[in-house]
Amino acid sequence: MSTTIQSELRVKGQHSTITELRAAGFVPAVVYGYNTEATSISVNERDLLKTLRVTGRNGVMKLQVDGNEVNVVLNDYQADPLKGTVLHADFLAINMTEELEVSVQINLVGESKGEKEGGVIQQPNWELDIKVKPADIPESYDIDISELEIGDTLTVADIREKSKYEILNEDDYALVTISAPRSEEELEALDEATEDVSAEPEVIGEDKDEE
């Protein structure tokens, strides 16, 4: 699906203008990269969010910049942690025939043998770095864990040769581990440690005998 976002040129560095843009529902942004000089622009926040829902975080968008249509990906952005609004966006202009380095979310598929036996699934890393052409960027990277047993750990080394993408992470980059369930003694020790940490601390300088 072809998705195009309109942009407007803006004067870089004017704080009052940036404040006014945000108040009007626009996002200050910059576009740079393939055959594109770094250019300060603004885009409609609603259009940007709507487009991201269609393309995904790593998807390719078409951006109208000063009368030219440019293929871009959202390289970076800043968001207000309280309001959830987008404060700034960086668009990277790309060559559709050249591979990109992107981070994609890891999606665990299936239920492992270890889980069926009471094991606990642990996922130390949530993203995988791959090199891929823009048109082939996946929404997520699926990893089948159905054969993993208690004590097993899956790393990049285990999936590299079978992957249709070039994985950039090191071989020892851990993807998922199936741990043994905690014993009752371990759970009791964990509860006691939690109680000790949550106990009310003694106030320095307070007289214990004072009533």
Residue frames as a rotation matrix with the C-alpha (Angstrom) as fourth column:
MET 1
0.578 0.816 0.000 0.00
0.816 -0.578 0.000 0.00
0.000 0.000 -1.000 0.00
SER 2
-0.379 -0.710 0.594 1.45
0.687 -0.646 -0.333 3.35
0.620 0.282 0.732 -1.03
THR 3
0.568 0.528 -0.631 1.27
0.821 -0.417 0.389 5.89
-0.057 -0.740 -0.671 1.79
THR 4
-0.227 -0.623 0.749 2.24
0.651 -0.669 -0.359 9.53
0.724 0.406 0.557 1.32
ILE 5
0.291 0.222 -0.931 2.75
0.874 -0.457 0.164 12.19
-0.389 -0.861 -0.327 3.99
GLN 6
0.557 -0.055 0.829 2.71
0.454 -0.815 -0.359 15.86
0.696 0.576 -0.429 3.09
SER 7
0.069 -0.578 -0.813 5.33
0.956 -0.195 0.220 18.12
-0.286 -0.793 0.539 4.66
GLU 8
0.925 0.155 0.346 6.02
0.241 -0.945 -0.221 21.82
0.293 0.288 -0.912 4.91
LEU 9
-0.094 -0.991 0.098 9.42
0.613 -0.135 -0.778 23.49
0.784 -0.013 0.620 4.96
ARG 10
0.903 0.350 -0.248 10.24
0.405 -0.506 0.761 25.32
0.141 -0.788 -0.599 8.17
VAL 11
0.390 -0.771 0.504 12.87
-0.433 -0.637 -0.638 27.75
0.813 0.030 -0.582 9.44
LYS 12
0.287 -0.340 -0.896 15.25
0.597 0.794 -0.110 25.75
0.749 -0.504 0.431 11.62
GLY 13
-0.591 -0.703 -0.396 15.98
0.687 -0.181 -0.704 26.89
0.423 -0.688 0.590 15.17
GLN 14
-0.593 0.434 0.678 13.04
-0.452 -0.877 0.165 29.21
0.666 -0.208 0.716 15.85
HIS 15
-0.972 0.148 -0.183 11.73
0.235 0.608 -0.758 28.00
0.000 -0.780 -0.626 19.20
SER 16
-0.511 0.832 -0.216 8.53
-0.463 -0.477 -0.747 30.06
-0.725 -0.282 0.629 19.00
THR 17
-0.168 0.425 -0.889 7.72
-0.961 0.131 0.244 28.53
0.220 0.896 0.387 15.61
ILE 18
-0.753 -0.163 -0.638 8.28
-0.102 0.986 -0.131 25.00
0.650 -0.034 -0.759 16.95
THR 19
-0.888 0.456 -0.064 5.96
0.109 0.073 -0.991 25.69
-0.447 -0.887 -0.115 19.90
GLU 20
-0.251 0.819 -0.516 3.29
-0.789 -0.482 -0.381 27.04
-0.561 0.312 0.767 17.56
LEU 21
-0.409 0.038 -0.912 3.63
-0.729 0.587 0.352 24.03
0.548 0.809 -0.212 15.26
ARG 22
-0.923 0.009 -0.385 3.11
0.202 0.863 -0.463 21.57
0.328 -0.505 -0.798 18.10
ALA 23
-0.691 0.703 -0.168 0.14
-0.114 -0.336 -0.935 23.54
-0.714 -0.627 0.313 19.42
ALA 24
-0.080 0.652 -0.754 -1.42
-0.946 -0.288 -0.149 23.34
-0.315 0.701 0.640 15.94
GLY 25
0.674 0.397 0.623 -0.98
-0.312 0.917 -0.247 19.55
-0.670 -0.028 0.742 15.77
PHE 26
0.827 -0.458 -0.325 2.19
-0.275 0.174 -0.945 19.45
0.490 0.872 0.018 13.69
VAL 27
0.795 -0.606 0.005 5.50
0.390 0.518 0.761 17.69
-0.464 -0.603 0.649 14.39
PRO 28
0.534 -0.723 -0.438 8.84
-0.804 -0.594 0.000 19.42
-0.261 0.352 -0.899 13.79
ALA 29
0.761 -0.247 0.600 10.99
0.274 0.961 0.047 17.05
-0.588 0.128 0.799 11.76
VAL 30
0.049 -0.771 -0.634 14.08
-0.808 -0.404 0.429 16.69
-0.587 0.492 -0.643 9.61
VAL 31
0.918 0.175 0.356 14.66
0.066 0.818 -0.572 14.58
-0.391 0.548 0.739 6.51
TYR 32
0.180 -0.926 -0.332 18.12
-0.918 -0.279 0.281 13.52
-0.353 0.254 -0.900 5.27
GLY 33
0.150 -0.216 0.965 19.88
-0.031 0.974 0.223 10.64
-0.988 -0.064 0.140 3.54
TYR 34
-0.328 -0.336 0.883 19.93
0.732 0.501 0.462 9.26
-0.597 0.798 0.081 0.01
ASN 35
-0.533 -0.005 0.846 20.05
0.744 -0.478 0.467 12.08
0.402 0.878 0.258 -2.58
THR 36
0.562 0.796 0.226 18.57
0.506 -0.546 0.668 14.42
0.655 -0.261 -0.709 0.04
GLU 37
-0.561 -0.695 0.450 20.17
0.072 -0.582 -0.810 17.34
0.825 -0.422 0.377 1.84
ALA 38
-0.617 0.313 -0.722 19.24
0.785 0.182 -0.592 17.71
-0.054 -0.932 -0.358 5.50
THR 39
-0.626 0.517 0.584 15.99
-0.007 -0.752 0.659 19.68
0.780 0.408 0.474 5.43
SER 40
-0.931 0.353 -0.097 13.87
0.077 -0.071 -0.994 20.98
-0.358 -0.933 0.039 8.31
ILE 41
-0.622 0.782 -0.048 10.19
-0.091 -0.011 0.996 20.23
0.778 0.624 0.078 7.80
SER 42
-0.682 0.509 0.525 6.95
-0.579 0.064 -0.813 19.74
-0.448 -0.858 0.251 9.69
VAL 43
-0.768 0.487 -0.417 4.30
-0.016 0.636 0.772 17.04
0.640 0.599 -0.480 9.26
ASN 44
0.070 0.888 0.454 0.78
-0.813 -0.213 0.542 16.64
0.578 -0.407 0.707 10.55
GLU 45
-0.678 -0.396 0.619 0.95
-0.717 0.542 -0.439 14.46
-0.162 -0.742 -0.651 13.68
ARG 46
0.208 0.840 0.500 -2.37
-0.547 0.524 -0.653 12.75
-0.811 -0.138 0.569 12.95
ASP 47
0.769 0.040 -0.638 -1.24
-0.620 0.294 -0.728 11.84
0.159 0.955 0.251 9.41
LEU 48
-0.265 -0.955 -0.132 2.07
-0.820 0.295 -0.490 10.53
0.507 -0.021 -0.862 10.73
LEU 49
-0.578 0.081 0.812 0.47
-0.627 0.592 -0.506 8.30
-0.522 -0.802 -0.292 13.37
LYS 50
0.546 0.836 0.048 -2.13
-0.546 0.399 -0.737 7.07
-0.635 0.376 0.675 10.89
THR 51
0.515 -0.445 -0.733 0.61
-0.725 0.230 -0.649 6.16
0.457 0.866 -0.204 8.43
LEU 52
-0.559 -0.787 0.259 2.65
-0.793 0.418 -0.443 4.34
0.240 -0.453 -0.858 11.08
ARG 53
-0.084 0.616 0.784 -0.38
-0.597 0.599 -0.534 2.21
-0.798 -0.512 0.317 11.93
VAL 54
0.874 0.407 -0.266 -0.42
-0.433 0.401 -0.807 1.10
-0.222 0.821 0.527 8.29
THR 55
0.501 -0.756 -0.422 3.31
-0.483 0.161 -0.861 0.71
0.719 0.634 -0.284 7.58
GLY 56
0.780 -0.307 -0.545 4.58
0.601 0.609 0.518 -0.24
0.173 -0.732 0.659 11.04
ARG 57
0.743 -0.511 -0.432 7.56
0.025 -0.624 0.781 1.29
-0.668 -0.591 -0.451 12.84
ASN 58
-0.285 -0.954 0.093 10.07
0.075 0.074 0.994 0.17
-0.956 0.290 0.051 10.18
GLY 59
0.300 0.514 0.804 7.83
0.787 0.343 -0.513 0.53
-0.540 0.786 -0.302 7.13
VAL 60
-0.783 -0.555 0.282 8.61
0.601 -0.556 0.574 2.62
-0.162 0.619 0.768 4.05
MET 61
0.312 0.847 -0.430 6.66
0.582 -0.528 -0.619 5.85
-0.751 -0.057 -0.657 3.61
LYS 62
-0.163 -0.288 0.944 6.53
0.898 -0.440 0.020 8.40
0.409 0.851 0.330 0.81
LEU 63
0.085 0.081 -0.993 7.22
0.704 -0.710 0.002 11.93
-0.705 -0.700 -0.118 1.97
GLN 64
0.554 0.146 0.820 6.43
0.726 -0.567 -0.389 15.02
0.408 0.810 -0.420 -0.09
VAL 65
0.181 -0.601 -0.779 9.33
0.674 -0.501 0.543 17.44
-0.716 -0.623 0.314 0.42
ASP 66
-0.196 -0.258 -0.946 9.32
-0.271 -0.913 0.305 20.77
-0.942 0.316 0.109 -1.44
GLY 67
0.364 0.493 -0.790 7.49
-0.870 -0.122 -0.478 19.28
-0.332 0.861 0.384 -4.40
ASN 68
-0.329 -0.547 -0.770 9.51
-0.733 0.662 -0.158 16.05
0.596 0.512 -0.619 -4.51
GLU 69
0.795 0.590 0.139 8.38
-0.565 0.638 0.523 12.60
0.220 -0.495 0.841 -3.41
VAL 70
-0.277 -0.961 0.020 10.99
-0.813 0.223 -0.537 10.80
0.512 -0.165 -0.843 -1.30
ASN 71
0.509 0.326 -0.797 11.01
0.086 0.902 0.424 7.22
0.857 -0.284 0.431 0.00
VAL 72
-0.293 -0.577 0.762 11.74
-0.708 -0.405 -0.579 7.38
0.643 -0.709 -0.290 3.74
VAL 73
0.104 0.324 -0.940 11.67
0.606 0.729 0.318 5.40
0.789 -0.602 -0.121 6.95
LEU 74
0.819 0.179 0.545 11.19
-0.311 -0.660 0.684 6.82
0.482 -0.730 -0.485 10.43
ASN 75
0.025 -0.936 -0.350 14.78
0.114 0.351 -0.929 6.73
0.993 -0.017 0.116 11.67
ASP 76
-0.749 -0.236 -0.619 14.13
0.633 0.022 -0.774 8.19
0.196 -0.972 0.133 15.12
TYR 77
0.048 0.767 0.640 11.53
0.148 -0.639 0.755 10.12
0.988 0.058 -0.144 17.06
GLN 78
-0.968 -0.243 -0.066 10.93
0.114 -0.191 -0.975 11.78
0.224 -0.951 0.213 20.42
ALA 79
-0.079 0.996 -0.043 7.65
0.348 0.068 0.935 11.47
0.934 0.059 -0.352 22.29
ASP 80
-0.290 0.114 0.950 6.16
-0.784 -0.597 -0.168 13.16
0.548 -0.794 0.262 25.33
PRO 81
-0.886 -0.147 -0.440 6.13
0.050 0.913 -0.405 10.43
0.461 -0.381 -0.802 28.03
LEU 82
-0.770 0.629 -0.106 2.99
0.063 -0.091 -0.994 11.85
-0.635 -0.772 0.031 29.66
LYS 83
-0.006 0.811 -0.585 0.87
-0.669 -0.438 -0.601 12.99
-0.744 0.387 0.545 26.74
GLY 84
0.060 -0.030 0.998 2.10
0.425 0.905 0.002 10.42
-0.903 0.424 0.067 24.23
THR 85
0.934 0.275 -0.230 2.41
-0.052 -0.530 -0.846 13.08
-0.354 0.802 -0.481 21.54
VAL 86
0.385 -0.815 0.432 5.28
0.923 0.334 -0.193 13.08
0.013 0.473 0.881 19.03
LEU 87
0.599 -0.226 -0.768 7.70
0.210 -0.881 0.423 15.93
-0.773 -0.415 -0.480 19.74
HIS 88
0.122 -0.625 -0.771 10.16
-0.863 -0.450 0.228 15.45
-0.490 0.638 -0.595 16.89
ALA 89
0.769 0.148 0.621 10.78
0.118 0.923 -0.366 13.02
-0.628 0.356 0.693 14.03
ASP 90
-0.239 -0.866 -0.440 13.82
-0.651 -0.194 0.734 12.10
-0.720 0.462 -0.517 11.92
PHE 91
0.842 0.504 0.192 13.10
-0.162 0.575 -0.802 10.72
-0.515 0.644 0.566 8.45
LEU 92
-0.278 -0.952 0.132 15.83
-0.217 0.196 0.956 8.85
-0.936 0.237 -0.261 6.59
ALA 93
0.536 0.374 -0.757 15.63
-0.797 -0.071 -0.600 9.02
-0.278 0.925 0.260 2.79
ILE 94
-0.007 -0.483 0.875 16.47
-0.196 0.859 0.473 5.62
-0.981 -0.168 -0.100 1.33
ASN 95
-0.448 -0.169 -0.878 17.43
-0.893 0.136 0.430 3.87
0.047 0.976 -0.211 -1.89
MET 96
0.493 0.800 0.341 14.87
-0.815 0.562 -0.141 1.11
-0.305 -0.209 0.929 -2.42
THR 97
0.750 -0.246 -0.614 17.49
-0.256 0.748 -0.613 -1.12
0.610 0.617 0.498 -4.10
GLU 98
-0.352 -0.935 0.030 19.99
-0.315 0.088 -0.945 -1.00
0.881 -0.342 -0.325 -1.23
GLU 99
0.124 0.360 -0.925 19.78
0.664 0.663 0.347 -2.92
0.738 -0.657 -0.157 2.05
LEU 100
0.197 0.030 0.980 19.15
-0.554 -0.821 0.137 -1.17
0.809 -0.570 -0.146 5.36
GLU 101
-0.748 -0.350 -0.564 20.15
0.310 0.567 -0.763 -2.03
0.586 -0.746 -0.315 8.91
VAL 102
-0.077 0.820 0.567 16.99
-0.615 -0.487 0.620 -2.14
0.785 -0.301 0.542 11.02
SER 103
-0.962 -0.100 0.254 15.87
-0.269 0.503 -0.822 -3.42
-0.045 -0.859 -0.511 14.41
VAL 104
-0.214 0.923 -0.319 12.76
-0.492 0.180 0.852 -5.61
0.844 0.339 0.416 14.39
GLN 105
0.011 0.323 0.946 10.75
-0.995 0.101 -0.023 -6.97
-0.103 -0.941 0.323 17.29
ILE 106
-0.901 -0.316 -0.296 11.23
-0.328 0.945 -0.012 -10.64
0.284 0.086 -0.955 18.18
ASN 107
0.108 0.983 0.150 7.99
-0.983 0.083 0.165 -12.64
0.149 -0.165 0.975 18.13
LEU 108
-0.823 -0.400 0.404 8.10
-0.497 0.850 -0.172 -16.00
-0.275 -0.342 -0.899 19.93
VAL 109
-0.032 0.802 -0.596 5.94
-0.910 0.224 0.350 -18.60
0.414 0.554 0.723 18.20
GLY 110
0.130 0.194 -0.972 4.51
-0.038 0.981 0.190 -21.75
0.991 0.012 0.135 19.80
GLU 111
0.717 0.083 0.692 4.63
-0.691 -0.038 0.722 -23.23
0.086 -0.996 0.030 23.29
SER 112
-0.222 -0.931 -0.290 7.89
-0.811 0.342 -0.475 -24.86
0.541 0.130 -0.831 24.29
LYS 113
0.184 0.181 -0.966 8.17
0.192 0.957 0.216 -28.38
0.964 -0.225 0.141 25.67
GLY 114
-0.750 -0.573 -0.329 9.77
0.447 -0.073 -0.891 -26.86
0.487 -0.816 0.311 28.75
GLU 115
-0.700 0.564 0.438 6.76
-0.664 -0.740 -0.107 -24.63
0.264 -0.365 0.893 29.43
LYS 116
0.242 0.835 -0.494 4.46
-0.530 0.540 0.654 -27.65
0.813 0.104 0.573 29.27
GLU 117
0.112 -0.299 -0.948 6.60
0.592 0.786 -0.178 -29.23
0.798 -0.541 0.265 32.00
GLY 118
0.753 0.297 -0.587 6.37
0.656 -0.398 0.641 -26.17
-0.043 -0.868 -0.494 34.22
GLY 119
-0.310 -0.951 0.011 9.40
0.941 -0.305 0.145 -24.29
-0.135 0.055 0.989 32.95
VAL 120
0.496 0.398 -0.772 9.52
0.381 -0.898 -0.219 -20.50
-0.781 -0.186 -0.597 32.86
ILE 121
0.368 -0.322 0.873 10.17
0.900 -0.114 -0.421 -18.67
0.235 0.940 0.248 29.60
GLN 122
0.342 -0.353 -0.871 12.62
0.348 -0.813 0.466 -15.77
-0.873 -0.463 -0.155 29.77
GLN 123
0.591 -0.109 0.799 13.30
0.778 -0.181 -0.601 -13.35
0.210 0.977 -0.022 26.91
PRO 124
0.049 -0.673 -0.738 16.46
0.758 -0.456 0.467 -11.31
-0.650 -0.582 0.488 27.61
ASN 125
-0.846 -0.337 -0.414 16.28
-0.013 -0.762 0.647 -9.38
-0.533 0.553 0.640 24.33
TRP 126
0.071 0.996 0.044 13.23
0.273 0.023 -0.962 -8.09
-0.959 0.081 -0.270 22.51
GLU 127
0.784 0.167 -0.598 14.72
-0.462 -0.486 -0.741 -6.90
-0.415 0.858 -0.304 19.21
LEU 128
0.270 -0.686 0.676 16.94
0.638 0.653 0.408 -8.34
-0.721 0.321 0.614 16.49
ASP 129
0.165 -0.310 -0.936 19.15
-0.523 -0.832 0.183 -6.32
-0.836 0.459 -0.300 14.16
ILE 130
0.217 -0.038 0.975 18.95
0.643 0.757 -0.114 -7.37
-0.734 0.652 0.189 10.52
LYS 131
-0.602 -0.396 -0.694 20.06
-0.327 -0.670 0.667 -6.14
-0.729 0.628 0.273 7.10
VAL 132
-0.237 0.680 0.694 17.33
0.756 0.578 -0.308 -6.13
-0.611 0.451 -0.651 4.49
LYS 133
-0.843 0.055 0.536 16.00
0.395 -0.613 0.685 -4.27
0.366 0.788 0.494 1.46
PRO 134
-0.878 0.464 0.116 13.35
-0.450 -0.718 -0.531 -1.68
-0.163 -0.518 0.840 2.38
ALA 135
-0.143 0.893 -0.427 10.52
-0.865 0.097 0.492 -3.51
0.481 0.440 0.758 0.61
ASP 136
0.049 0.091 -0.995 11.28
0.045 0.995 0.093 -6.71
0.998 -0.050 0.045 2.55
ILE 137
-0.795 -0.353 0.493 11.41
-0.427 -0.250 -0.869 -5.30
0.430 -0.901 0.048 6.09
PRO 138
-0.342 0.696 -0.631 9.26
0.537 0.696 0.476 -7.60
0.771 -0.176 -0.612 8.28
GLU 139
0.412 0.565 0.715 6.90
-0.356 -0.623 0.697 -6.31
0.839 -0.541 -0.055 10.96
SER 140
0.520 -0.296 0.801 8.53
-0.788 0.194 0.584 -8.77
-0.328 -0.935 -0.132 13.38
TYR 141
-0.347 -0.682 -0.644 10.96
-0.770 0.599 -0.220 -11.68
0.536 0.419 -0.733 13.41
ASP 142
0.689 0.707 0.160 9.22
-0.690 0.572 0.444 -14.96
0.222 -0.416 0.882 14.23
ILE 143
-0.530 -0.845 -0.070 11.16
-0.741 0.501 -0.446 -17.53
0.412 -0.184 -0.892 16.26
ASP 144
0.467 0.688 -0.555 9.74
-0.367 0.722 0.586 -21.04
0.804 -0.070 0.590 16.81
ILE 145
-0.389 -0.603 0.697 10.34
-0.875 0.005 -0.484 -22.15
0.288 -0.798 -0.529 20.41
SER 146
0.571 0.821 -0.014 8.19
-0.772 0.543 0.330 -25.29
0.278 -0.177 0.944 20.41
GLU 147
0.599 -0.382 -0.704 11.16
0.160 0.918 -0.362 -27.69
0.785 0.104 0.611 20.66
LEU 148
-0.298 -0.766 0.570 12.91
-0.455 -0.411 -0.790 -25.94
0.839 -0.495 -0.226 23.55
GLU 149
0.388 0.353 -0.851 13.13
0.518 0.681 0.519 -27.87
0.762 -0.642 0.082 26.81
ILE 150
1.000 -0.022 0.007 13.92
-0.017 -0.501 0.865 -26.81
-0.016 -0.865 -0.501 30.38
GLY 151
0.364 -0.928 -0.081 17.49
0.290 0.030 0.956 -25.53
-0.885 -0.371 0.280 30.52
ASP 152
0.039 -0.319 0.947 17.66
0.995 0.095 -0.009 -24.70
-0.087 0.943 0.321 26.80
THR 153
0.128 -0.042 -0.991 18.83
0.070 -0.996 0.051 -21.30
-0.989 -0.076 -0.124 25.58
LEU 154
0.495 0.099 0.863 18.34
0.852 0.137 -0.505 -20.14
-0.168 0.986 -0.016 21.99
THR 155
-0.013 -0.578 -0.816 20.93
0.153 -0.808 0.569 -17.72
-0.988 -0.117 0.099 20.60
VAL 156
0.477 0.135 -0.868 21.57
-0.719 -0.508 -0.474 -16.07
-0.505 0.851 -0.146 17.25
ALA 157
-0.598 -0.788 -0.148 24.05
-0.752 0.487 0.444 -18.84
-0.277 0.377 -0.884 16.44
ASP 158
-0.603 0.422 0.677 21.13
0.185 0.899 -0.396 -21.31
-0.776 -0.113 -0.621 16.47
ILE 159
0.421 0.894 0.154 19.09
0.439 -0.052 -0.897 -19.43
-0.794 0.445 -0.415 13.86
ARG 160
-0.039 -0.485 -0.874 21.65
-0.438 -0.778 0.451 -17.60
-0.898 0.400 -0.182 11.73
GLU 161
-0.901 -0.429 0.055 22.06
-0.152 0.432 0.889 -20.20
-0.405 0.793 -0.455 8.97
LYS 162
-0.488 0.796 0.359 18.31
0.847 0.532 -0.028 -20.79
-0.213 0.291 -0.933 8.66
SER 163
0.059 0.533 -0.844 17.42
0.312 -0.813 -0.491 -17.09
-0.948 -0.234 -0.214 8.55
LYS 164
0.333 0.124 0.935 16.43
0.943 -0.036 -0.331 -15.50
-0.007 0.992 -0.129 5.25
TYR 165
0.932 -0.084 0.353 17.80
-0.068 -0.996 -0.058 -12.20
0.356 0.030 -0.934 6.56
GLU 166
-0.089 -0.990 -0.113 21.37
0.378 0.071 -0.923 -11.24
0.922 -0.125 0.368 7.41
ILE 167
0.858 0.380 -0.346 21.47
0.431 -0.165 0.887 -11.04
0.280 -0.910 -0.305 11.21
LEU 168
0.307 -0.752 0.584 23.88
-0.145 -0.643 -0.752 -8.41
0.941 0.146 -0.307 12.56
ASN 169
0.686 -0.026 0.727 23.90
-0.726 -0.096 0.681 -9.46
0.052 -0.995 -0.085 16.22
GLU 170
-0.425 -0.905 0.018 26.74
-0.889 0.413 -0.196 -11.60
0.170 -0.100 -0.980 17.62
ASP 171
-0.351 0.237 -0.906 26.34
-0.171 0.935 0.311 -15.39
0.921 0.264 -0.288 17.85
ASP 172
-0.754 -0.012 -0.656 26.01
0.581 0.454 -0.676 -15.32
0.306 -0.891 -0.335 21.65
TYR 173
-0.778 0.564 0.276 23.12
-0.588 -0.809 -0.004 -12.81
0.221 -0.165 0.961 21.56
ALA 174
-0.913 0.402 0.071 20.48
0.309 0.794 -0.524 -14.63
-0.267 -0.456 -0.849 23.64
LEU 175
-0.693 0.719 0.049 16.92
-0.302 -0.351 0.886 -14.78
0.655 0.599 0.461 22.31
VAL 176
0.416 0.854 0.311 15.06
-0.737 0.116 0.666 -16.97
0.533 -0.506 0.678 24.78
THR 177
-0.788 -0.607 -0.100 15.76
-0.402 0.631 -0.663 -19.26
0.466 -0.483 -0.742 27.75
ILE 178
0.410 0.871 -0.270 13.54
-0.282 0.402 0.871 -21.88
0.868 -0.281 0.410 29.36
SER 179
-0.561 -0.636 0.529 14.34
-0.650 -0.057 -0.758 -21.91
0.513 -0.769 -0.381 33.07
ALA 180
-0.585 0.319 -0.746 13.42
0.517 0.855 -0.040 -24.53
0.624 -0.409 -0.665 35.63
PRO 181
0.445 0.801 0.401 10.49
0.072 -0.478 0.875 -23.60
0.892 -0.361 -0.271 37.90
ARG 182
-0.400 -0.582 0.708 11.50
-0.644 -0.372 -0.669 -22.22
0.653 -0.723 -0.226 41.29
SER 183
-0.463 0.183 -0.867 11.26
0.542 0.832 -0.114 -24.58
0.701 -0.523 -0.484 44.25
GLU 184
0.647 0.758 -0.081 9.14
0.485 -0.327 0.811 -23.74
0.588 -0.564 -0.580 47.30
GLU 185
0.314 -0.621 -0.718 12.33
0.851 -0.151 0.503 -22.98
-0.421 -0.769 0.481 49.25
GLU 186
-0.698 -0.597 0.394 13.47
0.715 -0.608 0.346 -20.48
0.033 0.523 0.852 46.56
LEU 187
-0.077 0.760 0.645 10.06
0.403 -0.568 0.718 -18.79
0.912 0.315 -0.262 46.51
GLU 188
0.757 0.332 -0.564 10.05
0.630 -0.139 0.764 -18.49
0.175 -0.933 -0.314 50.31
ALA 189
-0.136 -0.899 -0.417 13.56
0.870 -0.309 0.385 -17.01
-0.475 -0.310 0.824 50.27
LEU 190
-0.659 -0.048 0.751 12.46
0.578 -0.671 0.464 -14.55
0.482 0.740 0.469 47.59
ASP 191
0.419 0.888 0.188 9.44
0.448 -0.383 0.808 -13.53
0.790 -0.254 -0.558 49.68
GLU 192
0.580 -0.265 -0.770 11.64
0.771 -0.125 0.624 -12.99
-0.262 -0.956 0.132 52.76
ALA 193
-0.543 -0.835 0.089 14.09
0.805 -0.487 0.339 -10.88
-0.239 0.256 0.937 50.77
THR 194
-0.349 0.512 0.785 11.22
0.471 -0.629 0.619 -8.79
0.811 0.585 -0.022 49.44
GLU 195
0.707 0.633 -0.315 9.86
0.557 -0.223 0.800 -8.25
0.436 -0.741 -0.511 52.94
ASP 196
0.144 -0.750 -0.645 13.29
0.873 -0.211 0.441 -7.14
-0.467 -0.627 0.624 54.19
VAL 197
-0.731 -0.452 0.512 13.64
0.666 -0.638 0.387 -4.62
0.152 0.623 0.767 51.38
SER 198
-0.145 0.794 0.590 10.14
0.303 -0.532 0.791 -3.22
0.942 0.293 -0.163 51.89
ALA 199
0.208 0.191 -0.959 10.54
0.973 0.058 0.222 -2.89
0.098 -0.980 -0.174 55.68
GLU 200
0.921 0.196 0.336 10.32
0.181 -0.980 0.076 0.69
0.345 -0.009 -0.939 56.92
PRO 201
0.022 -1.000 -0.011 13.86
0.567 0.022 -0.823 2.09
0.823 0.012 0.568 57.19
GLU 202
0.306 -0.020 -0.952 15.12
0.916 -0.264 0.301 3.57
-0.257 -0.964 -0.063 60.40
VAL 203
0.847 0.034 0.530 15.33
0.230 -0.922 -0.310 7.34
0.479 0.385 -0.789 60.32
ILE 204
-0.117 -0.981 -0.154 18.91
0.745 0.016 -0.667 8.51
0.657 -0.192 0.729 60.90
GLY 205
-0.812 -0.319 0.488 19.21
-0.042 -0.803 -0.594 10.49
0.582 -0.503 0.639 64.09
GLU 206
0.185 0.956 0.227 15.83
-0.490 -0.110 0.864 9.39
0.852 -0.271 0.449 65.46
ASP 207
-0.674 -0.356 0.647 15.81
-0.732 0.207 -0.649 8.53
0.097 -0.911 -0.400 69.14
LYS 208
-0.550 0.444 -0.708 14.37
0.013 0.851 0.524 5.02
0.835 0.279 -0.474 69.46
ASP 209
-0.653 0.276 -0.705 13.33
0.755 0.302 -0.581 5.67
0.053 -0.913 -0.406 73.06
GLU 210
-0.941 0.307 -0.142 11.54
-0.285 -0.946 -0.154 8.90
-0.182 -0.104 0.978 72.20
GLU 211
-0.506 0.841 0.192 7.77
0.770 0.540 -0.340 8.59
-0.390 -0.024 -0.921 72.56
